[in-house]
Amino acid sequence: MSVLTLGIFFAVVTLLVMFSGMSISFALGTVAIGFMYFFMPASSLDTVAQNVYEEMSSITLMSIPLFILKGAAIGRSRAGKDLYDSLHVWMGKVPGGLGIANVFACALFAAMAGSSPATCSAIGSAGIPEMRKRGYSSGFAAGIIAAGGTLGILLPPSITMILYSVAAEQSLGRLFLAAMGPGMLLVMMFAIYAVFRFKKEYNIAYQAYETSGINSPILERQTYTMKEKLNALPRVLPFLILLVGVMVALYGGFATPTETAGLGAVLAFALIMVIYRMWRIKDLGPLFEVSLKESVMLMFIIGMSLLFSNVMSYLHLSQSAAQAIVDLHASRWILLAAILFMVIVLGFFLPPVSIILMTAPIILPPLRAAGFDLVWFGVVMTIIMETGLIHPPVGLNIFVIKNIAPDISLRDIIFGVLPFVVIMFIAVLILCVFPEIATGFPNWVMGPQLN
C-alpha cells in the first residue's frame, strides 16, 4: 500500500472513530493501536504502555497538573467575584467601564487560573448579571465574557502553551513571554470594542428615551467614593502579588516551570485558606477532586495523542505530508494561511490540546523550512485556536456561558461573540505585519533565539 493510500485510509478511520461519539483520548488510542496491529511489527504492541509512559514523563508536562490545581484553588473560590467587583468600582466612571472591567477581570483571572472555562465561569457568574442589570444587551454581555475567557489559553500559565512547547521543542519561558504582548493587544482591542459597543447601545437607549420616555439602566451613571474604591482592594492585592511572584520566580531564573507551578499551587491554597477560610476537608476536597479529574483527562489525551503521532511518524505519514507541503513551493504566507485555515476547521470539532499534538509533526517542519519563528507561530496558532472556543459548532465557552445564563438564547450568545472572532483575526494580521509584538519581549529578556 502506498503512503498516500495509507494516509487517506488513516485520516478516514480517524474521522469515523471520532464521530462515533468515543472520547478523544480513546479514539486516538484506538486508531493508533489498530494501525500498529495491522501495519507495524507485532512487537510494537508490547511497548504501547512503555511508549505512552515515556511520552508523558516529560518534566515540562509535570507542570500541567500543578497549574490545574492552582487554577482550581482560584477558580473555585470567591477570587473571581472579588476581582471583578474591585475593577468595577475603579472603572465606574469610564464610558463602557463595566464592560472594560469585565475584560480586564477576565485577563487577570486567566493569568492566575490558566483555564478558559474557569475564567468564563468565575467572572461571568458575577459580570453577566451585573452588565444586564446596567442595561447592556444580553449578547454583548455574553460576548465580552466568552471572548475574555479565551485569554486563558494564551496568557501564562497557559496549558496550551506548555503542550506546544513540548510538541515544537521550544522554550516554555520564551513562549510565555511571547504571549504577553499579543495578550495585552487582545485585551486592549476587546476593551476598545467594548467602549464603541457601549456608546452604540447608549445612543440607542438615549434616542428611545427622547422619543418615548422609556428610561434604560444604561443611561444611569454609578459613582463610587475613594473610600469605597480603597476598600475594594485588600481581597484582590494578595492574588495580584501571587501572579507577580510566580512570574518573577519563573523569569528571574529562581525556579523551573514545574517548580513555579508547584509554588503557585501552594501559594494559591495558602491564600484561599487565609482570605476565604477554606481550610476544612469539605472545602478543599472538591478542589482536589476536580483537579484530579481534569488532570487525568488531559494526560490521557496527551498520552494517546503522542502515541497517535508516533504511529504517523513510523508509517511516514507526517513526514510525507510535510514534504508534500514543501514540494508545493507556495509562498510562505500562502503556506501560513493554508495551515491556519486548517487549524480553524479543526477547531470546529477538536479542543486546542488535540489540535496541537495531532498537527505538530505535519505543520512544523514546513513552517521551519519557510523561515517562520516557531515561537511566534505558537502565539498566532493559539489565537486562532482561541476563536475555536467561541465559534460554532463546538465553541466550549459558548456553552459555559449558556450554563451560567440559561435565559440568554444561543442565538444571542453566538451573535455576541462573532465581533470578537473578527477582532482576533485582525490581531493575527497585526502580528503578521509586526511580529515583534510577540518576539520582542522574549528577545529582550532572554536574548535573540538561535536557530
C-alpha positions in Angstrom: 0.0 0.0 0.0 1.4 3.4 -1.0 2.0 6.1 1.6 -0.7 8.3 0.0 -3.3 5.5 0.2 -2.3 4.6 3.7 -2.5 8.3 4.7 -6.0 8.7 3.3 -7.1 5.4 5.0 -5.6 6.7 8.3 -7.4 10.0 8.0 -10.8 8.4 7.2 -10.6 5.9 10.0 -9.6 8.7 12.5 -12.6 10.8 11.5 -15.0 7.8 11.6 -13.8 6.8 15.1 -14.0 10.4 16.4 -17.5 11.0 15.0 -18.7 7.7 16.6 -19.0 9.6 19.9 -16.0 8.0 21.6 -14.0 10.3 23.8 -11.0 12.0 22.0 -8.3 10.2 24.0 -9.7 6.7 23.5 -10.5 7.5 19.8 -6.9 8.4 19.2 -5.6 5.5 21.1 -7.9 3.1 19.3 -6.8 4.3 15.9 -3.1 4.2 16.9 -3.2 0.7 18.3 -5.3 -0.6 15.4 -2.8 0.6 12.8 0.1 -0.7 15.0 -1.6 -4.1 14.9 -2.1 -4.2 11.1 0.8 -2.1 9.7 3.6 -2.3 12.3 5.7 -5.2 13.7 3.8 -7.3 16.3 6.5 -6.4 18.8 5.4 -2.8 18.8 2.2 -3.7 20.6 4.3 -5.0 23.5 5.7 -1.5 24.1 2.5 0.6 24.0 2.4 1.2 27.7 6.1 2.0 27.8 5.9 4.4 24.9 2.9 6.3 26.4 4.7 6.5 29.8 7.9 7.8 28.2 6.0 10.4 26.2 4.1 11.6 29.4 7.2 11.6 31.7 8.4 14.9 30.3 9.4 17.3 33.1 7.6 20.1 31.3 4.3 18.1 31.3 4.6 17.6 35.1 3.7 21.3 35.5 0.2 20.8 34.0 -1.5 19.1 37.0 0.1 21.7 39.3 -1.2 24.6 37.2 -4.6 22.9 37.1 -4.5 22.6 40.9 -3.6 26.3 41.2 -6.4 27.2 38.8 -8.9 25.1 40.8 -8.0 26.9 44.0 -8.6 30.3 42.5 -11.5 29.4 40.2 -13.5 27.6 42.9 -13.1 30.4 45.5 -14.7 33.9 45.5 -11.5 35.3 44.0 -13.2 35.9 40.6 -16.1 37.8 42.1 -13.8 39.9 44.3 -11.5 40.7 41.3 -14.5 41.7 39.2 -16.1 43.8 42.0 -12.8 45.7 42.6 -12.3 46.5 38.9 -15.9 47.5 38.6 -15.6 50.0 41.4 -12.4 51.6 40.0 -13.7 51.9 36.4 -17.2 53.0 37.1 -16.8 56.5 35.6 -15.3 55.3 32.2 -17.8 55.1 29.3 -18.3 51.4 29.0 -16.3 50.9 32.1 -18.3 48.0 33.3 -17.5 46.1 30.0 -13.9 47.1 30.3 -13.8 45.9 33.9 -15.0 42.5 32.8 -12.4 42.3 30.0 -9.6 43.2 32.5 -11.0 40.9 35.1 -11.0 38.0 32.6 -7.4 38.8 31.6 -6.1 38.9 35.2 -8.1 35.8 36.3 -7.0 33.9 33.2 -3.4 34.8 34.1 -3.9 33.4 37.6 -6.0 30.4 36.8 -4.8 29.4 33.3 -8.2 28.0 32.3 -10.6 29.4 29.8 -13.8 27.7 31.2 -12.8 28.6 34.8 -12.4 32.2 33.7 -15.8 32.3 32.0 -17.5 30.7 34.9 -15.8 32.8 37.7 -16.1 36.2 36.1 -19.3 35.5 34.1 -21.3 34.5 37.1 -20.9 37.9 38.6 -20.3 40.0 35.4 -23.1 38.9 33.2 -25.9 39.6 35.7 -24.4 43.0 36.6 -24.0 44.1 32.9 -27.6 43.1 32.1 -28.8 44.9 35.2 -27.0 48.0 34.0 -28.7 47.9 30.6 -26.1 46.0 28.5 -27.7 43.8 25.9 -27.6 40.1 26.6 -25.5 39.2 23.6 -23.0 42.0 24.3 -22.6 40.8 28.0 -22.2 37.2 26.9 -19.7 38.1 24.2 -17.4 40.0 26.5 -17.2 37.1 29.0 -16.9 34.4 26.3 -14.1 36.2 24.5 -12.3 37.3 27.7 -12.3 33.7 28.8 -10.4 32.6 25.7 -7.4 34.6 27.1 -6.9 31.6 29.5 -5.2 29.6 26.7 -2.9 32.5 25.7 -1.8 34.3 28.8 0.7 32.4 31.1 0.4 29.9 32.7 -1.3 28.5 29.6 -1.6 24.7 29.4 -1.9 25.1 25.6 1.5 26.8 25.5 3.0 24.1 27.7 1.9 21.4 25.2 3.1 23.5 22.2 6.5 23.9 23.8 6.7 20.1 24.1 5.4 19.4 20.6 7.6 22.1 18.9 10.6 21.6 21.2 10.6 25.3 22.0 11.5 27.1 25.3 8.4 27.3 27.6 9.8 30.5 29.2 10.2 32.1 25.8 6.7 31.1 24.7 5.2 32.5 27.9 7.0 35.8 27.4 6.0 35.9 23.7 2.3 35.5 24.7 2.3 38.6 26.8 2.4 41.3 24.1 -0.3 39.7 21.9 -2.3 39.0 25.1 -2.2 42.7 26.0 -3.0 43.6 22.4 -6.2 41.5 22.5 -7.2 42.9 25.9 -6.9 46.5 24.5 -8.8 45.6 21.3 -11.5 43.9 23.3 -11.7 47.0 25.6 -11.9 49.4 22.7 -14.7 47.4 21.1 -16.5 47.4 24.5 -16.3 51.2 24.6 -17.7 51.5 21.0 -20.4 49.0 21.5 -21.4 50.6 24.8 -21.7 54.0 23.1 -23.8 52.5 20.4 -26.2 50.9 22.9 -26.2 54.1 25.0 -27.2 56.2 22.0 -30.0 53.8 21.1 -31.3 53.9 24.6 -31.0 57.7 24.7 -33.0 58.0 21.5 -35.6 55.7 22.8 -35.8 57.9 26.0 -36.1 61.1 23.9 -38.9 59.7 21.7 -40.9 57.6 24.1 -39.7 58.5 27.6 -38.6 54.9 28.3 -35.6 55.1 30.6 -32.9 52.4 30.4 -30.5 51.5 33.2 -27.6 52.0 30.7 -28.3 55.8 30.9 -27.6 55.9 34.6 -24.0 56.5 35.8 -22.9 55.0 39.1 -20.1 56.7 41.1 -18.1 55.4 44.0 -16.2 57.3 46.7 -12.5 56.9 47.2 -13.2 55.1 50.4 -15.2 52.5 48.6 -12.5 52.1 46.0 -9.8 51.6 48.6 -12.0 49.1 50.5 -12.3 47.0 47.3 -8.5 46.4 47.1 -7.5 44.2 50.1 -9.0 41.0 48.8 -7.5 41.4 45.3 -4.0 42.5 46.1 -2.8 39.1 47.5 -3.8 37.4 44.3 -2.0 40.0 42.2 1.0 39.6 44.4 0.7 35.8 43.7 0.6 36.5 40.0 3.7 38.8 40.1 5.6 36.4 42.4 5.1 33.4 40.2 6.2 35.4 37.1 9.3 36.7 39.0 10.2 33.2 40.1 9.9 31.8 36.6 11.6 34.6 34.6 14.0 35.6 37.3 15.7 32.3 37.0 14.7 31.3 40.6 12.6 28.2 39.6 11.9 26.0 36.6 8.4 26.0 35.1 7.5 22.9 37.1 8.8 24.3 40.3 6.9 27.5 39.6 3.7 25.6 39.1 4.2 23.9 42.4 4.9 27.2 44.1 1.9 28.8 42.6 -0.4 25.9 43.7 0.9 26.1 47.3 0.6 29.8 47.5 -2.9 29.8 45.9 -4.1 27.3 48.5 -2.5 29.3 51.3 -4.3 32.4 50.1 -7.8 30.9 49.9 -7.3 29.3 53.3 -6.3 32.7 54.9 -8.7 35.0 52.9 -11.8 32.8 52.4 -11.3 30.5 55.4 -11.4 27.4 53.0 -9.3 25.1 55.2 -11.8 22.3 56.0 -11.8 18.9 54.2 -15.3 19.7 52.8 -13.9 22.9 51.3 -10.7 21.6 49.9 -11.9 18.1 48.8 -13.8 19.3 45.7 -10.8 21.3 44.6 -8.6 18.2 44.6 -11.3 16.1 43.0 -11.9 18.5 40.1 -8.1 18.9 39.6 -7.6 15.1 39.6 -10.4 14.6 37.0 -9.2 17.4 34.7 -5.5 16.3 35.0 -6.3 12.6 34.3 -8.5 13.6 31.3 -5.8 15.9 29.9 -2.9 13.5 30.5 -4.9 10.7 28.8 -5.4 13.0 25.7 -1.7 13.9 25.7 -0.5 10.3 26.0 -2.8 9.0 23.3 -2.1 11.9 21.0 1.6 11.4 21.3 1.1 7.7 20.6 -1.0 8.6 17.6 1.7 11.0 16.4 4.4 8.3 16.8 2.4 5.9 14.6 2.0 8.6 12.0 5.8 9.1 12.1 6.6 5.4 11.9 4.3 5.0 8.9 6.0 8.1 7.3 2.6 9.8 7.1 3.7 13.0 8.9 7.0 13.2 7.0 5.3 12.6 3.7 2.6 15.2 4.3 5.2 17.7 5.4 7.3 17.0 2.3 4.2 17.3 0.1 3.5 20.8 1.5 7.1 21.8 1.0 7.1 20.5 -2.6 4.2 22.8 -3.5 6.7 25.6 -3.4 4.0 28.0 -2.4 4.7 31.5 -0.9 5.5 31.3 2.8 2.4 33.5 3.5 0.1 31.2 1.4 1.6 28.3 3.3 0.8 30.0 6.7 -2.7 30.9 5.6 -3.4 27.4 4.5 -2.2 25.9 7.8 -4.1 28.5 9.9 -7.2 27.7 7.8 -6.7 24.0 8.6 -6.5 24.9 12.3 -9.7 26.9 12.1 -11.5 23.9 10.5 -10.1 21.5 13.1 -11.3 24.0 15.8 -14.9 23.2 14.7 -14.5 19.8 16.2 -11.4 19.4 18.4 -10.0 21.1 21.5 -6.7 23.0 21.3 -4.8 20.2 23.0 -5.6 17.6 20.4 -5.1 20.1 17.5 -1.5 20.9 18.7 -0.5 17.3 19.3 -2.0 15.9 16.1 -0.9 18.6 13.7 2.6 19.5 15.0 4.5 16.7 13.2 3.0 17.8 9.9 2.9 21.5 10.0 6.0 22.5 12.0 8.7 21.2 9.5 7.3 23.1 6.5 7.0 26.3 8.7 10.5 25.9 9.9 11.7 25.4 6.3 9.8 28.5 5.3 11.7 30.6 7.8 9.0 31.2 10.4 9.8 31.7 14.0 8.1 28.8 15.7 7.7 30.7 19.0 5.9 33.4 17.0 3.8 30.8 15.2 2.9 29.2 18.6 1.3 32.5 19.7 -0.5 33.0 16.3 -1.8 29.4 16.3 -3.0 29.8 19.9 -5.0 33.0 19.0 -6.6 31.1 16.1 -7.5 28.2 18.4 -9.0 30.8 20.8 -11.6 31.5 18.1 -12.5 27.8 18.2 -13.6 28.3 21.8 -16.2 30.8 20.8 -17.4 29.9 17.3 -19.9 27.2 16.5 -20.4 24.3 16.3 -18.3 23.3 19.3 -17.4 26.7 21.0 -16.8 25.4 24.5 -17.1 28.9 26.0 -20.5 29.4 24.3 -21.9 26.5 26.3 -20.2 27.6 29.5 -22.0 31.0 29.1 -25.3 29.2 28.3 -24.9 27.3 31.6 -24.2 30.5 33.6 -27.1 32.4 32.0 -29.6 29.9 30.6 -32.2 32.6 29.8 -29.9 34.1 27.1 -30.7 32.4 23.8 -27.9 30.6 22.0 -28.5 32.9 19.0 -27.8 36.0 21.1 -24.6 34.4 22.5 -23.3 33.5 19.1 -24.0 36.9 17.6 -22.5 38.5 20.7 -19.2 36.6 20.2 -18.8 37.0 16.4 -17.4 40.5 16.6 -14.7 39.2 19.0 -13.8 36.5 16.5 -13.3 39.2 13.9 -11.1 41.1 16.4 -8.9 38.0 16.9 -8.4 37.6 13.2 -7.4 41.3 13.0 -4.9 40.7 15.8 -3.4 37.8 13.8 -3.0 40.1 10.8 -1.3 42.7 13.0 1.1 40.0 14.4 2.0 39.0 10.8 2.9 42.7 10.0 4.5 43.4 13.3 5.9 40.1 14.6 8.0 42.0 17.2 4.9 42.3 19.3 5.4 38.6 20.1 9.1 38.2 19.6 10.4 41.5 21.0 9.8 40.8 24.7 11.4 37.3 24.9 14.3 38.5 22.8 14.9 41.4 25.2 14.6 39.3 28.3 16.3 36.1 27.1 18.3 37.3 24.2 17.8 36.5 20.4 16.8 33.0 19.7 19.4 30.9 17.9 18.0 28.8 15.1 
